[in-house]
Amino acid sequence: MSDTFTPSRRHFIVGGLGLATCAGLAIAKPSDIGQNHNAYFNEISQALDIDKLSKPSLVIDKHLLIENIQTLKKHISERFDYRIVAKSLPSIPLLKLVMKEADTDKLMIFHQPFLNQVALALPESDILMGKPMPVNAAANFYRLFYKQTSKKQEHLEQNLALTFNPETQLQWLIDSPERLNQYQFLANELNIKLQLNIELDVGFHRGGVEDDQVFVQMLHQINTDENLSFSGLMGYEPHVAKVPGRKLALRDQAMARYQAKLDLALEITGKKANELTLNSAGSPTYQYYDEGNYPHNEIAAGSCLVKPSDFDLDTLADHKAAAFVATPVLKVMQETQIPGVEGLAKLMALWNPNRQKTFYTYGGNWKAQPVSPIGLSINPVWGHSTNQEMLNGSDSIQLKADDWIFLRPTQSEFVFLQFGDIALYDKGKISEYWPVFNEQVV
């Protein structure tokens, strides 16, 4: 019997699996994706330095913002009116620019303190509430509005004063008989006239009126009270863009539900469709209505004008990201260290070249993701920090302390309110600073 070792079939299999595993690991090993700022972000960095900014800031590119407005106008053409979603653009100067460039005075408001600020600062605006508000929010609006306008009149000559008129310029959104009863009581208690827009459930199933009998009863109740006026319908349908497949079929189903309620409303109230505010769509869905006939006469959108990353959708492929969080680098470490697991940090950097260096930023943990320099990421073991965020990158990234890192917000409505005044970037410089809404107006 020979002493020579002869590999068995099992050894071949195990060895083969080991080689395959090694090959798979080699293929899966991350490559260096680090890059320094491109010319665009270098220019914004220089503009921030020239203006001596030193803290996390929200930057909007004016040129790209206007380009996005023109893209939206091209799609809706003359087919629909455009209503600006103010929660996505929460700044009076920002809204003024969009109103001017889009040639519209129509706004959608979602928060009572913001409503009071808009009514005072943009008295020409036509406002539709974007969600049904507690009746106490409406009561607080009127209490503060009359207080604000009386003070405004004291500082303006009567013939120059332009005052917002809630009876003709404000529509409250009503979603149920219970809320209708509350608003009816408020109107009669204050002896004011309220315009009421009814929210419909057209398939999104986040509230709104669905039952025909309930809808008809609400219309009759509004019609029989001289302090109430039926002003239109809202049928929000974001599910059309979010549900996989069948998007046009879902759109058509939503619009069929909308049309059925509109037909009932026209029959009962005797009003014509062009006398009503018939609102639908949003940033993710407005381009589904480029062609065809639909019951609504206006679309609402806001986020598509600055395009945070949650709106990287096929329907918004021709819109451009126009807003960024810029934050200074506080510290640069030439290696990644994690207390208590230093060995793990070394293994992570050995395996992934994009974990070789560490950059600590001024602030962090925003709803935003690093976008420049390319290749920066959160360390999954260290996690987030609102004080000094750790970002890892490769040796290819040559940032130093006081340089800028740019992040792209995932949304605008919350993120825009976190940084104080918005820095407007225009043609290589920071041209203006725009205050954001005050959430604590009382």
Residue pairs with C-beta under 8 A, 6 or more apart in sequence:
7 15
29 351
29 352
30 351
30 352
30 353
30 354
31 353
32 353
32 354
32 375
32 394
32 395
32 396
33 354
33 374
33 375
33 394
34 353
34 354
34 373
34 374
34 375
34 376
34 393
34 394
34 395
34 396
34 397
35 373
35 374
35 375
35 396
35 397
36 373
36 396
36 397
36 398
36 399
37 45
37 372
37 373
37 406
38 372
41 372
41 373
41 404
41 406
43 428
44 59
44 61
44 324
44 326
44 404
44 406
44 425
45 326
45 403
45 404
46 428
47 425
47 428
47 429
47 430
48 57
48 59
48 326
48 404
48 423
48 430
49 404
50 429
50 430
51 423
51 429
51 430
53 326
53 423
53 430
54 328
55 327
55 328
55 362
55 363
55 419
56 325
56 326
56 327
56 328
56 361
56 362
56 363
56 366
56 419
57 325
57 326
57 327
57 419
57 420
57 422
57 423
58 323
58 324
58 325
58 326
58 409
58 415
58 416
58 418
58 419
58 422
58 423
59 323
59 324
59 325
59 326
59 406
59 422
59 423
59 424
59 425
59 430
60 94
60 306
60 322
60 323
60 422
60 423
60 424
60 425
60 434
61 322
61 323
61 324
61 425
61 426
62 97
62 424
62 425
62 426
62 431
63 426
63 427
64 320
64 321
64 322
65 97
65 98
65 305
65 306
65 322
66 97
66 101
67 320
67 322
68 304
68 305
68 306
68 307
68 319
68 320
68 322
69 98
69 101
69 102
69 305
70 101
71 318
71 319
72 82
72 102
72 286
72 301
72 304
72 305
72 319
73 82
73 102
75 286
75 287
75 290
76 82
76 286
76 289
76 299
79 289
80 289
80 296
80 297
80 298
80 299
81 104
81 106
81 297
81 298
81 299
82 102
82 104
82 106
82 298
82 299
82 300
82 301
83 104
83 106
83 107
83 108
83 128
83 279
83 298
83 299
83 300
83 301
84 95
84 98
84 99
84 102
84 104
84 106
84 107
84 108
84 300
84 301
84 302
85 108
85 130
85 282
85 283
85 300
85 301
85 302
85 303
86 95
86 107
86 108
86 109
86 110
86 114
86 118
86 302
87 108
87 109
87 110
87 111
87 114
87 130
87 302
87 413
88 283
88 302
88 303
88 305
88 306
88 412
88 413
89 95
89 98
89 302
89 305
89 306
89 412
89 416
90 114
90 412
90 413
90 416
90 417
90 436
90 437
91 416
91 422
91 434
91 435
91 436
91 437
92 117
92 118
92 121
92 122
92 434
92 435
92 437
93 432
93 434
93 435
94 422
94 434
95 107
95 118
95 122
96 122
98 305
99 105
99 107
99 122
99 125
105 124
105 125
105 126
106 125
106 126
106 127
106 128
106 298
107 118
107 122
107 125
107 126
107 127
107 128
108 127
108 128
108 129
108 130
108 279
108 300
108 302
109 115
109 118
109 127
109 128
109 129
109 130
110 129
110 130
110 131
111 437
111 439
112 133
112 137
112 138
112 140
112 141
113 437
113 438
113 439
113 440
113 441
113 442
114 437
114 439
115 127
115 129
115 141
115 170
116 141
116 144
116 145
116 148
116 441
117 437
117 438
117 441
118 125
118 127
119 125
119 127
119 141
119 145
119 148
119 164
119 166
119 170
120 145
120 148
120 149
120 152
120 164
122 164
123 162
123 163
123 164
124 162
125 164
125 169
126 169
127 169
127 170
127 171
128 171
128 173
128 197
128 232
128 234
128 277
128 279
128 300
129 170
129 171
129 172
129 173
129 197
130 173
130 300
131 173
132 172
132 173
132 174
132 175
132 176
132 179
132 199
132 207
133 172
133 173
135 179
135 182
135 183
135 185
135 186
138 172
138 183
138 186
139 186
139 190
140 442
141 166
142 166
142 190
142 192
144 441
144 442
145 164
145 166
149 163
149 164
152 161
152 163
153 161
153 163
164 170
166 192
167 192
167 193
167 194
167 195
168 195
170 195
171 195
171 196
171 197
171 231
171 232
171 277
172 183
172 194
172 195
172 196
172 197
173 196
173 197
173 198
173 199
173 234
174 180
174 183
174 196
174 197
174 198
174 199
174 218
175 198
175 199
175 207
175 208
175 209
176 207
176 209
177 214
177 217
177 218
177 221
180 196
180 218
180 221
180 222
183 194
183 196
183 228
184 221
184 225
184 227
184 228
186 192
186 194
187 193
187 194
187 225
187 227
187 228
188 225
188 227
191 227
192 227
193 226
193 227
193 228
193 229
194 227
194 228
194 229
195 229
195 231
196 222
196 228
196 229
196 230
196 231
197 231
197 232
197 233
197 234
197 277
197 279
198 209
198 215
198 218
198 219
198 230
198 232
198 233
198 234
198 261
198 265
199 207
199 208
199 209
199 233
199 234
199 235
199 236
200 208
200 209
200 210
200 233
200 234
200 235
200 257
200 258
200 261
201 207
201 208
201 209
201 210
201 257
202 208
202 235
202 236
202 237
202 253
202 254
202 255
202 257
202 258
202 280
203 237
203 239
203 240
203 250
203 253
203 254
203 257
204 236
204 237
204 238
204 239
204 254
205 239
206 236
208 234
208 235
208 236
209 215
209 218
209 261
210 257
212 260
212 261
212 264
215 261
215 264
215 265
216 264
216 268
219 230
219 264
219 265
219 268
219 269
220 268
221 228
222 228
222 229
222 230
223 230
223 268
223 269
230 265
230 269
230 271
230 276
231 276
231 277
232 276
232 277
232 278
232 279
233 258
233 261
233 262
233 265
233 276
233 277
233 278
233 279
233 296
234 279
234 280
235 254
235 255
235 257
235 258
235 261
235 279
235 280
235 295
235 296
236 280
236 282
237 250
237 251
237 254
237 280
237 281
237 282
237 285
238 282
238 284
238 285
239 250
239 254
240 247
240 250
240 251
240 254
240 284
240 285
240 288
241 247
241 284
241 285
241 288
241 313
241 315
242 284
243 250
247 288
248 288
251 285
251 288
251 289
254 280
255 280
255 294
255 295
255 296
258 278
258 280
258 294
258 295
258 296
259 295
262 273
262 278
262 295
265 271
265 276
266 272
266 273
273 295
273 297
274 297
276 297
277 297
277 298
278 295
278 296
278 297
278 298
279 296
279 298
279 299
279 300
280 294
280 295
280 296
280 298
280 299
280 300
281 288
281 289
281 296
281 299
281 300
281 301
282 299
282 300
282 301
283 301
283 302
283 303
283 304
283 311
283 316
284 311
284 313
284 315
284 316
285 315
286 299
286 301
286 304
286 315
287 315
287 316
288 315
289 299
302 412
303 310
303 311
303 411
303 412
303 413
304 311
304 316
304 319
305 319
305 322
306 321
306 322
306 323
306 412
307 316
307 319
307 320
307 321
307 322
307 323
308 321
308 323
308 408
308 409
308 410
308 411
308 412
308 415
309 321
309 369
309 408
309 409
309 410
310 410
310 411
311 319
321 371
321 408
323 408
323 409
323 412
323 416
324 371
324 406
324 407
324 408
324 409
325 366
325 368
325 406
325 407
325 408
325 409
325 415
325 419
326 404
326 405
326 406
326 423
327 361
327 362
327 363
327 364
327 389
327 404
327 405
327 407
328 361
328 362
328 402
328 403
328 404
328 405
329 359
329 360
329 361
329 362
329 399
329 400
329 401
329 402
329 403
329 404
329 405
330 360
330 361
330 362
330 388
330 401
331 358
331 359
331 360
331 388
331 401
332 357
332 358
332 359
332 360
332 399
332 400
332 401
333 357
333 358
333 359
333 360
334 356
334 357
335 345
335 346
335 349
335 356
335 357
335 358
336 345
336 346
336 348
336 349
336 355
336 356
336 357
336 358
336 379
336 392
337 345
337 358
338 344
338 345
338 379
338 381
338 382
341 381
344 381
345 355
345 381
348 355
348 379
348 381
349 355
349 356
353 394
353 395
354 375
354 377
354 392
354 393
354 394
355 379
355 392
356 392
356 393
356 394
356 395
357 392
357 393
357 394
357 395
357 397
358 379
358 390
358 391
358 392
359 376
359 390
359 391
359 392
359 393
359 397
359 399
359 405
360 388
360 389
360 390
360 391
361 388
361 389
361 391
361 405
362 388
363 386
363 387
363 388
363 389
364 384
364 385
364 386
364 387
364 388
364 389
365 384
365 385
365 386
365 389
366 407
366 409
366 415
366 418
367 409
367 410
367 411
367 414
367 415
368 407
368 408
368 409
368 410
368 415
369 407
369 408
369 410
370 376
370 377
370 391
370 405
370 406
370 407
371 406
371 407
371 408
372 405
372 406
373 393
373 397
373 399
373 405
375 393
375 394
375 396
375 397
376 391
376 392
376 393
376 397
376 405
377 391
377 392
377 393
378 384
378 389
378 390
378 391
378 392
379 390
379 391
379 392
382 390
391 405
393 399
399 405
409 415
409 416
416 422
416 436
417 436
417 437
417 439
420 435
420 436
421 433
421 434
421 435
421 436
422 433
422 434
422 435
422 436
423 430
423 433
424 430
424 431
424 432
424 433
424 434
425 431
426 432
